[in-house]
Amino acid sequence: MTVAATPLGPEIHRRLADALSPTALEVVNDSHHHTGHLGDDGTGESHWTVTVESPAFVGLNRVARQRLVNQALADLLSSRIHALAIRARAPGEGHGPL
C-alpha cells in the first residue's frame, strides 16, 4: 500500500478504528490553521486532532493512551503528519460529547 496515495483523514480514521475499536471517533484536519508555518508541507493534510473513545483505554493513563494512538499511526507520523493532537478517553469518562 502506498500511503501517500490515500486521502489522509479517512486513512487516519480507518487505522484508529481498526486498532482501537472505538465507541466514538472524530478526526479533524487543522492544517488550515497552520498554513505557511513550520511543518506545513503544502498538502493541507499536515496538522490533525483526533478525539477517540475506546474500551482499549480503560485503566490506562494519558501517556499510555497516546502511545496506542501513535502506534496505530506510526508510519504516517514519520512521513505525512507533522502535528497530532490526541484526546483519548475510555467509555464513561465524562468529558462531554465528541
N, CA, C and O atoms as CSV, one atom per row, in Angstrom:
chain,resi,resn,atom,element,x,y,z
A,1,MET,N,N,0.841,-1.181,0.000
A,1,MET,CA,C,0.000,0.000,0.000
A,1,MET,C,C,0.882,1.238,0.000
A,1,MET,O,O,1.839,1.321,0.769
A,2,THR,N,N,0.573,2.172,-0.835
A,2,THR,CA,C,1.274,3.445,-0.853
A,2,THR,C,C,0.465,4.438,-0.049
A,2,THR,O,O,-0.626,4.831,-0.462
A,3,VAL,N,N,0.990,4.851,1.101
A,3,VAL,CA,C,0.263,5.724,1.999
A,3,VAL,C,C,-0.010,7.070,1.348
A,3,VAL,O,O,-1.097,7.618,1.528
A,4,ALA,N,N,0.935,7.619,0.600
A,4,ALA,CA,C,0.782,8.953,0.018
A,4,ALA,C,C,-0.391,9.036,-0.951
A,4,ALA,O,O,-0.903,10.129,-1.193
A,5,ALA,N,N,-0.828,7.916,-1.510
A,5,ALA,CA,C,-1.917,7.928,-2.485
A,5,ALA,C,C,-3.288,8.009,-1.816
A,5,ALA,O,O,-4.296,8.176,-2.504
A,6,THR,N,N,-3.344,7.897,-0.515
A,6,THR,CA,C,-4.612,7.863,0.195
A,6,THR,C,C,-4.925,9.219,0.820
A,6,THR,O,O,-4.028,9.833,1.397
A,7,PRO,N,N,-6.159,9.711,0.729
A,7,PRO,CA,C,-6.503,10.907,1.487
A,7,PRO,C,C,-6.278,10.630,2.974
A,7,PRO,O,O,-6.681,9.584,3.484
A,8,LEU,N,N,-5.650,11.544,3.644
A,8,LEU,CA,C,-5.168,11.263,4.994
A,8,LEU,C,C,-6.268,11.152,6.043
A,8,LEU,O,O,-6.185,10.283,6.911
A,9,GLY,N,N,-7.286,11.990,5.997
A,9,GLY,CA,C,-8.342,11.930,7.009
A,9,GLY,C,C,-9.004,10.563,7.098
A,9,GLY,O,O,-9.052,9.983,8.183
A,10,PRO,N,N,-9.516,10.032,5.993
A,10,PRO,CA,C,-10.118,8.697,6.040
A,10,PRO,C,C,-9.117,7.607,6.449
A,10,PRO,O,O,-9.488,6.631,7.101
A,11,GLU,N,N,-7.865,7.780,6.067
A,11,GLU,CA,C,-6.846,6.787,6.434
A,11,GLU,C,C,-6.595,6.806,7.937
A,11,GLU,O,O,-6.479,5.747,8.555
A,12,ILE,N,N,-6.512,7.983,8.527
A,12,ILE,CA,C,-6.344,8.084,9.984
A,12,ILE,C,C,-7.542,7.433,10.669
A,12,ILE,O,O,-7.376,6.655,11.608
A,13,HIS,N,N,-8.738,7.748,10.205
A,13,HIS,CA,C,-9.961,7.191,10.783
A,13,HIS,C,C,-9.953,5.669,10.691
A,13,HIS,O,O,-10.232,4.989,11.679
A,14,ARG,N,N,-9.642,5.139,9.539
A,14,ARG,CA,C,-9.644,3.682,9.349
A,14,ARG,C,C,-8.642,3.003,10.278
A,14,ARG,O,O,-8.961,1.999,10.915
A,15,ARG,N,N,-7.448,3.545,10.352
A,15,ARG,CA,C,-6.416,2.922,11.184
A,15,ARG,C,C,-6.786,2.932,12.668
A,15,ARG,O,O,-6.583,1.941,13.370
A,16,LEU,N,N,-7.321,4.038,13.133
A,16,LEU,CA,C,-7.713,4.103,14.541
A,16,LEU,C,C,-8.905,3.192,14.812
A,16,LEU,O,O,-8.974,2.554,15.863
A,17,ALA,N,N,-9.838,3.129,13.874
A,17,ALA,CA,C,-10.988,2.231,14.033
A,17,ALA,C,C,-10.526,0.780,14.086
A,17,ALA,O,O,-11.006,0.011,14.918
A,18,ASP,N,N,-9.612,0.401,13.219
A,18,ASP,CA,C,-9.104,-0.970,13.199
A,18,ASP,C,C,-8.319,-1.308,14.459
A,18,ASP,O,O,-8.457,-2.404,15.004
A,19,ALA,N,N,-7.501,-0.375,14.923
A,19,ALA,CA,C,-6.612,-0.650,16.051
A,19,ALA,C,C,-7.305,-0.573,17.406
A,19,ALA,O,O,-6.944,-1.305,18.327
A,20,LEU,N,N,-8.302,0.312,17.539
A,20,LEU,CA,C,-8.837,0.602,18.864
A,20,LEU,C,C,-10.313,0.256,19.048
A,20,LEU,O,O,-10.823,0.359,20.163
A,21,SER,N,N,-11.000,-0.144,18.006
A,21,SER,CA,C,-12.445,-0.430,18.076
A,21,SER,C,C,-13.167,0.625,18.906
A,21,SER,O,O,-13.797,0.294,19.910
A,22,PRO,N,N,-13.084,1.874,18.506
A,22,PRO,CA,C,-13.639,2.951,19.325
A,22,PRO,C,C,-15.165,2.955,19.374
A,22,PRO,O,O,-15.841,2.502,18.451
A,23,THR,N,N,-15.680,3.479,20.477
A,23,THR,CA,C,-17.114,3.708,20.597
A,23,THR,C,C,-17.462,5.082,20.035
A,23,THR,O,O,-18.621,5.349,19.721
A,24,ALA,N,N,-16.465,5.951,19.908
A,24,ALA,CA,C,-16.629,7.256,19.272
A,24,ALA,C,C,-15.277,7.678,18.716
A,24,ALA,O,O,-14.239,7.439,19.333
A,25,LEU,N,N,-15.297,8.304,17.554
A,25,LEU,CA,C,-14.049,8.710,16.912
A,25,LEU,C,C,-14.304,9.932,16.044
A,25,LEU,O,O,-15.227,9.954,15.229
A,26,GLU,N,N,-13.474,10.945,16.232
A,26,GLU,CA,C,-13.550,12.152,15.421
A,26,GLU,C,C,-12.142,12.509,14.955
A,26,GLU,O,O,-11.210,12.566,15.757
A,27,VAL,N,N,-11.997,12.746,13.664
A,27,VAL,CA,C,-10.722,13.135,13.066
A,27,VAL,C,C,-10.927,14.502,12.417
A,27,VAL,O,O,-11.773,14.659,11.537
A,28,VAL,N,N,-10.147,15.488,12.857
A,28,VAL,CA,C,-10.311,16.858,12.378
A,28,VAL,C,C,-9.006,17.343,11.760
A,28,VAL,O,O,-7.941,17.249,12.370
A,29,ASN,N,N,-9.106,17.856,10.555
A,29,ASN,CA,C,-7.955,18.427,9.862
A,29,ASN,C,C,-7.803,19.885,10.306
A,29,ASN,O,O,-8.659,20.722,10.020
A,30,ASP,N,N,-6.711,20.175,11.004
A,30,ASP,CA,C,-6.428,21.524,11.492
A,30,ASP,C,C,-5.408,22.254,10.634
A,30,ASP,O,O,-4.951,23.334,11.010
A,31,SER,N,N,-5.047,21.694,9.503
A,31,SER,CA,C,-3.949,22.222,8.690
A,31,SER,C,C,-4.175,23.662,8.259
A,31,SER,O,O,-3.218,24.430,8.159
A,32,HIS,N,N,-5.413,24.043,8.001
A,32,HIS,CA,C,-5.682,25.405,7.543
A,32,HIS,C,C,-5.284,26.457,8.580
A,32,HIS,O,O,-5.073,27.618,8.231
A,33,HIS,N,N,-5.182,26.062,9.845
A,33,HIS,CA,C,-4.737,26.980,10.893
A,33,HIS,C,C,-3.221,27.178,10.872
A,33,HIS,O,O,-2.704,28.064,11.553
A,34,HIS,N,N,-2.515,26.370,10.107
A,34,HIS,CA,C,-1.048,26.360,10.129
A,34,HIS,C,C,-0.424,26.654,8.773
A,34,HIS,O,O,0.768,26.418,8.577
A,35,THR,N,N,-1.209,27.161,7.843
A,35,THR,CA,C,-0.703,27.474,6.513
A,35,THR,C,C,0.484,28.429,6.614
A,35,THR,O,O,0.398,29.482,7.244
A,36,GLY,N,N,1.582,28.046,5.989
A,36,GLY,CA,C,2.792,28.853,5.993
A,36,GLY,C,C,3.671,28.684,7.215
A,36,GLY,O,O,4.763,29.251,7.272
A,37,HIS,N,N,3.218,27.918,8.190
A,37,HIS,CA,C,4.008,27.692,9.406
A,37,HIS,C,C,4.964,26.518,9.202
A,37,HIS,O,O,4.856,25.777,8.225
A,38,LEU,N,N,5.885,26.362,10.122
A,38,LEU,CA,C,6.794,25.222,10.123
A,38,LEU,C,C,5.977,23.933,10.116
A,38,LEU,O,O,5.039,23.788,10.899
A,39,GLY,N,N,6.321,23.021,9.256
A,39,GLY,CA,C,5.621,21.749,9.166
A,39,GLY,C,C,4.514,21.729,8.136
A,39,GLY,O,O,4.004,20.658,7.805
A,40,ASP,N,N,4.129,22.878,7.622
A,40,ASP,CA,C,3.124,22.931,6.556
A,40,ASP,C,C,3.796,22.497,5.263
A,40,ASP,O,O,4.635,23.216,4.721
A,41,ASP,N,N,3.427,21.331,4.774
A,41,ASP,CA,C,4.074,20.802,3.572
A,41,ASP,C,C,3.320,21.169,2.292
A,41,ASP,O,O,3.685,20.718,1.206
A,42,GLY,N,N,2.278,21.978,2.415
A,42,GLY,CA,C,1.530,22.414,1.254
A,42,GLY,C,C,0.414,21.465,0.825
A,42,GLY,O,O,-0.337,21.781,-0.097
A,43,THR,N,N,0.292,20.316,1.474
A,43,THR,CA,C,-0.740,19.350,1.102
A,43,THR,C,C,-2.090,19.671,1.722
A,43,THR,O,O,-3.120,19.190,1.249
A,44,GLY,N,N,-2.094,20.474,2.770
A,44,GLY,CA,C,-3.331,20.729,3.500
A,44,GLY,C,C,-3.714,19.573,4.398
A,44,GLY,O,O,-4.851,19.494,4.861
A,45,GLU,N,N,-2.763,18.665,4.651
A,45,GLU,CA,C,-3.015,17.487,5.486
A,45,GLU,C,C,-1.844,17.224,6.437
A,45,GLU,O,O,-1.385,16.088,6.553
A,46,SER,N,N,-1.365,18.254,7.107
A,46,SER,CA,C,-0.188,18.085,7.962
A,46,SER,C,C,-0.483,18.167,9.455
A,46,SER,O,O,0.304,17.666,10.258
A,47,HIS,N,N,-1.591,18.782,9.847
A,47,HIS,CA,C,-1.926,19.003,11.251
A,47,HIS,C,C,-3.316,18.435,11.545
A,47,HIS,O,O,-4.283,18.741,10.847
A,48,TRP,N,N,-3.403,17.600,12.590
A,48,TRP,CA,C,-4.642,16.879,12.876
A,48,TRP,C,C,-4.957,16.868,14.361
A,48,TRP,O,O,-4.064,16.969,15.202
A,49,THR,N,N,-6.251,16.742,14.671
A,49,THR,CA,C,-6.713,16.462,16.027
A,49,THR,C,C,-7.586,15.218,15.952
A,49,THR,O,O,-8.474,15.122,15.106
A,50,VAL,N,N,-7.330,14.273,16.837
A,50,VAL,CA,C,-8.198,13.103,16.935
A,50,VAL,C,C,-8.772,13.055,18.348
A,50,VAL,O,O,-8.067,13.261,19.335
A,51,THR,N,N,-10.064,12.778,18.412
A,51,THR,CA,C,-10.736,12.539,19.678
A,51,THR,C,C,-11.280,11.126,19.586
A,51,THR,O,O,-12.087,10.811,18.712
A,52,VAL,N,N,-10.831,10.287,20.494
A,52,VAL,CA,C,-11.195,8.878,20.410
A,52,VAL,C,C,-11.591,8.359,21.785
A,52,VAL,O,O,-10.913,8.593,22.785
A,53,GLU,N,N,-12.713,7.647,21.798
A,53,GLU,CA,C,-13.193,6.973,22.999
A,53,GLU,C,C,-13.140,5.478,22.713
A,53,GLU,O,O,-13.731,5.002,21.743
A,54,SER,N,N,-12.433,4.744,23.560
A,54,SER,CA,C,-12.256,3.317,23.289
A,54,SER,C,C,-12.137,2.518,24.578
A,54,SER,O,O,-11.527,2.975,25.544
A,55,PRO,N,N,-12.726,1.310,24.592
A,55,PRO,CA,C,-12.534,0.417,25.726
A,55,PRO,C,C,-11.056,0.040,25.915
A,55,PRO,O,O,-10.652,-0.350,27.011
A,56,ALA,N,N,-10.268,0.155,24.870
A,56,ALA,CA,C,-8.835,-0.158,24.974
A,56,ALA,C,C,-8.121,0.772,25.947
A,56,ALA,O,O,-7.020,0.457,26.399
A,57,PHE,N,N,-8.725,1.913,26.277
A,57,PHE,CA,C,-8.101,2.887,27.156
A,57,PHE,C,C,-8.431,2.689,28.632
A,57,PHE,O,O,-7.856,3.362,29.488
A,58,VAL,N,N,-9.345,1.779,28.940
A,58,VAL,CA,C,-9.739,1.555,30.331
A,58,VAL,C,C,-8.504,1.173,31.152
A,58,VAL,O,O,-7.760,0.262,30.789
A,59,GLY,N,N,-8.304,1.876,32.247
A,59,GLY,CA,C,-7.199,1.587,33.158
A,59,GLY,C,C,-5.854,2.145,32.735
A,59,GLY,O,O,-4.865,1.977,33.449
A,60,LEU,N,N,-5.797,2.812,31.576
A,60,LEU,CA,C,-4.528,3.358,31.090
A,60,LEU,C,C,-4.450,4.855,31.390
A,60,LEU,O,O,-5.458,5.561,31.365
A,61,ASN,N,N,-3.239,5.321,31.674
A,61,ASN,CA,C,-3.056,6.753,31.870
A,61,ASN,C,C,-2.977,7.459,30.514
A,61,ASN,O,O,-2.988,6.814,29.465
A,62,ARG,N,N,-2.898,8.784,30.553
A,62,ARG,CA,C,-2.898,9.591,29.332
A,62,ARG,C,C,-1.759,9.215,28.390
A,62,ARG,O,O,-1.968,9.113,27.182
A,63,VAL,N,N,-0.568,9.008,28.924
A,63,VAL,CA,C,0.586,8.688,28.085
A,63,VAL,C,C,0.409,7.329,27.405
A,63,VAL,O,O,0.706,7.192,26.218
A,64,ALA,N,N,-0.064,6.341,28.128
A,64,ALA,CA,C,-0.279,5.014,27.543
A,64,ALA,C,C,-1.346,5.066,26.449
A,64,ALA,O,O,-1.226,4.385,25.430
A,65,ARG,N,N,-2.376,5.864,26.657
A,65,ARG,CA,C,-3.425,6.017,25.646
A,65,ARG,C,C,-2.856,6.658,24.386
A,65,ARG,O,O,-3.136,6.211,23.273
A,66,GLN,N,N,-2.059,7.703,24.564
A,66,GLN,CA,C,-1.456,8.371,23.409
A,66,GLN,C,C,-0.495,7.446,22.674
A,66,GLN,O,O,-0.385,7.517,21.450
A,67,ARG,N,N,0.191,6.590,23.394
A,67,ARG,CA,C,1.078,5.622,22.740
A,67,ARG,C,C,0.307,4.681,21.832
A,67,ARG,O,O,0.771,4.358,20.738
A,68,LEU,N,N,-0.866,4.237,22.270
A,68,LEU,CA,C,-1.684,3.352,21.425
A,68,LEU,C,C,-2.096,4.055,20.133
A,68,LEU,O,O,-2.063,3.461,19.056
A,69,VAL,N,N,-2.481,5.315,20.250
A,69,VAL,CA,C,-2.845,6.084,19.053
A,69,VAL,C,C,-1.629,6.249,18.155
A,69,VAL,O,O,-1.712,6.040,16.945
A,70,ASN,N,N,-0.503,6.625,18.744
A,70,ASN,CA,C,0.723,6.815,17.967
A,70,ASN,C,C,1.163,5.528,17.273
A,70,ASN,O,O,1.644,5.573,16.141
A,71,GLN,N,N,1.007,4.388,17.933
A,71,GLN,CA,C,1.370,3.109,17.314
A,71,GLN,C,C,0.512,2.836,16.091
A,71,GLN,O,O,1.013,2.349,15.077
A,72,ALA,N,N,-0.768,3.143,16.175
A,72,ALA,CA,C,-1.676,2.900,15.047
A,72,ALA,C,C,-1.336,3.775,13.846
A,72,ALA,O,O,-1.636,3.419,12.707
A,73,LEU,N,N,-0.708,4.921,14.103
A,73,LEU,CA,C,-0.412,5.886,13.034
A,73,LEU,C,C,1.086,6.064,12.804
A,73,LEU,O,O,1.498,7.045,12.184
A,74,ALA,N,N,1.901,5.144,13.287
A,74,ALA,CA,C,3.359,5.317,13.330
A,74,ALA,C,C,3.976,5.750,12.009
A,74,ALA,O,O,4.712,6.737,11.982
A,75,ASP,N,N,3.706,5.055,10.917
A,75,ASP,CA,C,4.350,5.419,9.652
A,75,ASP,C,C,3.846,6.757,9.110
A,75,ASP,O,O,4.586,7.475,8.438
A,76,LEU,N,N,2.590,7.090,9.400
A,76,LEU,CA,C,2.069,8.392,8.984
A,76,LEU,C,C,2.720,9.523,9.782
A,76,LEU,O,O,2.993,10.596,9.243
A,77,LEU,N,N,2.965,9.274,11.060
A,77,LEU,CA,C,3.623,10.278,11.893
A,77,LEU,C,C,5.055,10.534,11.448
A,77,LEU,O,O,5.579,11.634,11.626
A,78,SER,N,N,5.676,9.535,10.880
A,78,SER,CA,C,7.063,9.724,10.433
A,78,SER,C,C,7.152,10.262,9.006
A,78,SER,O,O,8.229,10.653,8.555
A,79,SER,N,N,6.010,10.283,8.287
A,79,SER,CA,C,6.094,10.698,6.886
A,79,SER,C,C,5.129,11.809,6.486
A,79,SER,O,O,5.501,12.683,5.703
A,80,ARG,N,N,3.901,11.799,7.000
A,80,ARG,CA,C,2.891,12.729,6.477
A,80,ARG,C,C,2.232,13.620,7.519
A,80,ARG,O,O,1.687,14.667,7.171
A,81,ILE,N,N,2.267,13.235,8.771
A,81,ILE,CA,C,1.635,14.040,9.817
A,81,ILE,C,C,2.716,14.810,10.552
A,81,ILE,O,O,3.624,14.219,11.135
A,82,HIS,N,N,2.614,16.132,10.520
A,82,HIS,CA,C,3.577,16.967,11.240
A,82,HIS,C,C,3.163,17.144,12.699
A,82,HIS,O,O,4.011,17.129,13.592
A,83,ALA,N,N,1.867,17.311,12.944
A,83,ALA,CA,C,1.376,17.546,14.297
A,83,ALA,C,C,0.078,16.791,14.518
A,83,ALA,O,O,-0.804,16.779,13.660
A,84,LEU,N,N,-0.026,16.158,15.688
A,84,LEU,CA,C,-1.216,15.393,16.030
A,84,LEU,C,C,-1.600,15.688,17.471
A,84,LEU,O,O,-0.846,15.386,18.396
A,85,ALA,N,N,-2.778,16.282,17.660
A,85,ALA,CA,C,-3.330,16.485,18.997
A,85,ALA,C,C,-4.238,15.291,19.281
A,85,ALA,O,O,-5.059,14.915,18.444
A,86,ILE,N,N,-4.088,14.702,20.455
A,86,ILE,CA,C,-4.835,13.495,20.802
A,86,ILE,C,C,-5.668,13.750,22.051
A,86,ILE,O,O,-5.158,14.180,23.085
A,87,ARG,N,N,-6.953,13.475,21.929
A,87,ARG,CA,C,-7.863,13.460,23.079
A,87,ARG,C,C,-8.363,12.025,23.172
A,87,ARG,O,O,-9.126,11.571,22.319
A,88,ALA,N,N,-7.937,11.322,24.197
A,88,ALA,CA,C,-8.273,9.905,24.329
A,88,ALA,C,C,-8.958,9.652,25.670
A,88,ALA,O,O,-8.471,10.065,26.722
A,89,ARG,N,N,-10.094,8.968,25.609
A,89,ARG,CA,C,-10.811,8.658,26.835
A,89,ARG,C,C,-11.432,7.267,26.740
A,89,ARG,O,O,-11.651,6.734,25.652
A,90,ALA,N,N,-11.709,6.697,27.909
A,90,ALA,CA,C,-12.404,5.423,27.981
A,90,ALA,C,C,-13.911,5.694,28.041
A,90,ALA,O,O,-14.321,6.777,28.459
A,91,PRO,N,N,-14.733,4.737,27.635
A,91,PRO,CA,C,-16.191,4.917,27.733
A,91,PRO,C,C,-16.588,5.245,29.177
A,91,PRO,O,O,-16.074,4.658,30.129
A,92,GLY,N,N,-17.501,6.185,29.309
A,92,GLY,CA,C,-17.994,6.549,30.631
A,92,GLY,C,C,-17.237,7.682,31.296
A,92,GLY,O,O,-17.683,8.212,32.313
A,93,GLU,N,N,-16.101,8.059,30.738
A,93,GLU,CA,C,-15.365,9.191,31.299
A,93,GLU,C,C,-16.048,10.467,30.819
A,93,GLU,O,O,-16.153,10.686,29.612
A,94,GLY,N,N,-16.503,11.292,31.712
A,94,GLY,CA,C,-17.314,12.451,31.369
A,94,GLY,C,C,-16.556,13.681,30.942
A,94,GLY,O,O,-16.296,14.569,31.753
A,95,HIS,N,N,-16.202,13.741,29.684
A,95,HIS,CA,C,-15.533,14.928,29.151
A,95,HIS,C,C,-16.375,15.587,28.073
A,95,HIS,O,O,-15.842,16.273,27.201
A,96,GLY,N,N,-17.673,15.389,28.123
A,96,GLY,CA,C,-18.550,15.998,27.132
A,96,GLY,C,C,-18.589,15.208,25.836
A,96,GLY,O,O,-17.861,14.229,25.676
A,97,PRO,N,N,-19.434,15.631,24.917
A,97,PRO,CA,C,-19.579,14.916,23.643
A,97,PRO,C,C,-18.355,15.102,22.766
A,97,PRO,O,O,-17.586,16.049,22.929
A,98,LEU,N,N,-18.194,14.187,21.843
A,98,LEU,CA,C,-17.087,14.305,20.891
A,98,LEU,C,C,-17.372,15.411,19.921
A,98,LEU,O,O,-16.563,15.677,19.032
